Amino acid sequence: MNKNISKIFKKEIPTLIVVFAVFLFSFCYAVFGTGEEREESDKIKIVTTTTMLCDMVKNIAGDKAEVTGLMGSGVDPHLYQAGAGDVTIMENSDVVIYNGLHLEGKMGDIFKDLNSMGKTVICASGGVDKSKLIETEASSAVYDPHIWFDVSVWKEAAVYVGKSLCTADPKNSGYYEENLRNYIKELESLESYIDDKLKELPKEKRILVTAHDAFGYFGKAYGFQVKGLQGISTDAQTGTKDISLMAKFIADNKIKAVFAENSLPKATINALYEAVKNKGFETNIGGQLYSDSLGDKENGGETYIKAFKSNVDTIVRELS
């Protein structure tokens, strides 16, 4: 062999070996991935609308699913409009879960389209006994969508969602069933906490005035008279007459506090506070309640249970 060719050959062999090794590694990684990635790909992809549903589903699905929530903390689901990115996320998922009862009022057509595509779409309120739903004043065929404010109703929704996940992902049904049982136990503990805490507030002081009429289920379940400045949907407008009438009600009943909500601007509650002063009575703005959205880790209330406890603690403290 020519000496020059021999030298070149000897110099190039190590380089060729390295190039081949890199190619082989890249090929194997692309085809087979890491064990962790293979495990991730086995998980079903679930998309939820509200923060309350996202928390519920994470409790039930555990580490057998990738759960994505479309709405973040403080987002108003009544007014939420899904963008093109949201639609893509839902189309690429295995399961979509929404509250229903027109809570996600701007997204109704999207859910219909996903259904027609053969996507598994779960309406959480579909599992609730209709006799437990609150009819609106506008129509007996339209129901209040804020079902999470009665823990007993929310348990029914959780059971329905859990069973639906078992159907959608049968190989993990036993895992989901066990998580569901544990979550129901946690909700039962929450009910005990609520009952014990509300014993501190006399029945005559159980009048709850909030920014919009989100607490109807709470009032029915726990013995409160509930008044909201806006209607059940935040699409409704609040006029000066509404504020004046509510201010008179507060002054006449000497209600100690009114409450803002984390998913709504505080402007109307601030206006109500001033209107009450003009009636010769001074109420307080008794803090902020979690209504149509949970909180975040920084401010607390990032889970359904934490948010509900925070609400009850705030209401009892400010109205006592």
Steps between C-alpha positions, in 0.01 A plus 500: 500500500627847418653652817310829461166322457582283801566807715176666394305179562640466851419863581143479365390174669453652851299786351280261304440292811390809696271617219345155471449479878329840507279398208407171669417674829290764324314234303421294811393809694270615220342157459487374857544812718587480868308285744355814652369620164346163424326519835374852424363389164294231673310764696170624367475872432214674682397862452273674753339842482473648851752495783254311722470220245874494441560444871232229519637312200859517627382338823326218313739447208819529702814411308317294237406807298633832378242755618492844339276779626399762245402766755746636753445649843267799502354431154125551457358193318180684405697733275785271398553471126714211379775601261638297210768359730237376746307328223817328381577379852150352529517340156832335592371366831334168577235640736342844549310576823282805552253620764195558279171675587625788280783591739742499206249702302735594217618143437179305435557459126856378558381215722244401236768496231732289716216255561431470128871426446465197726693658786413385854326807646375483860253750645556484877155636587348216296553276799302716742145409598283768334290537814810648667555762232378854563272644235561861402233766524527556126390148404419168661699332222818692587699403807754676720839359392691566826459142624836489684361719779306205643753232591236225486422598139869523413546146628240380249687677222827343616350150499368554147835632376684212667278237341531671163879489526482128577306453176740719301812327639390153617852364559538749789142477630601340829746781566239767424241328720737494797593868453133590470421325829782690671385830352142444613631439854685834483180673387310339788762640739448840339126474567570434867732801512234725344229382742722554803620843387153631417382420853696812599270722291145561629226427246370857510839621372512263204438755225763486227537792257745446214599648166293255295247229572744209520419374850147366457604139564701612801199683641264208444739246651617698801206721592596842359290767336710592195495826306711572192544835328521336159297204386610138478708580190749786509372590153221680687540874551479680834329838494485782753146394595625148587773647720258740671248224577772272636643783711158558658468126574842497670426813702152379605639161611821645648717247319856526630685408180470451126741292295703541183582199281837394365375456142330841474613864510440673834345813349136402565567394859685828564205691353263303724711582806472872423127473433444336839685787668267743325209312660638583844651160579857379468567144394841344436648344190564170672779372283494296184325169445600232251201474270536390136870425536743358753801695622870440444776359721636844581172624649354166607173347391665308215292189567123462523520396866733784600288756314177380661652508849635849435155620391329358806765641734471845338119506508478392864770746610353801319130443575534399868 
